[in-house]
């Protein structure tokens, strides 16, 4: 429910402190939250499509790719 304050600014009313959202989560497929929200049961799960991105974006992999494996560190 959206209403306007006396200043003309739109405000949202949350009945009983619960916000109703009509969105579908792309991770779990349930309605009422989005991917990454704490309500999602799969928020901390690494999906198979994310594994390659995480490996690619890991800064340690970039450092190891540019170092010489035969080089001895002191």
N, C-alpha and C positions, 0 to 999 in steps of 0.2 A: 504494500500500500504506500503510495507516494502522495504527499500533500505539500503545500507551499507554506513556509513560515511567513510571518508578517513582513519580513524584508523581501519576500519574493523568491527566496532561495528554496529549491526543492529539497525536501527531507524525506527520509524513508523511515517508516515505522516497523519495528520488529515486534510482532505480538509474542509476548512471553519470552523475549530475548532470543527467539529462533528466527533466523532469516530463511525464507523459502526461496530456493533458487531452481529455476527450470533449465538446468544445463545437464549435459550428459558427460561423464568422465570418460576420457579416451583410454585410460588404463584398464579400469575394472568394468566399465560399461554401465555402472549404476547412475541414477539420476540424483541431483541435489548437490553435487560438488564437481570440481574440476580436477584434472591431474595435478598433483602437487599439493593439494589441500590436505590438511591434517585429518579430515574425515575419511579420506580414501584409504581402504585397507591395503592397497599396494603402493603407498607413497614411498616406502623405503626399499622396495624391491627393484633390482636392476633388471630391466627388461632385455631380452636378447638383442633387440635393435639398438640399444644404448651401449652394449659392450664394446663394439667396434669404435664408437665415438669416444668413449672414455679412454680407450687405449691410444687412440690417435691424438687426443687432446692432453694426454698426460705429459707434463714437462720433463719428467725423468726419461721418458722414451726418446724425446728429441735430443737430450743431452747425451745419452748413450749412443745414439746414432752418429753423432759428430765426434766422438772420442775414439782414439786408437786403442783397440783391445790389448795390443802388445806393450803399450805404454805403462811403465811402472810408477805408481804414486808413492810418495814418501810418507 
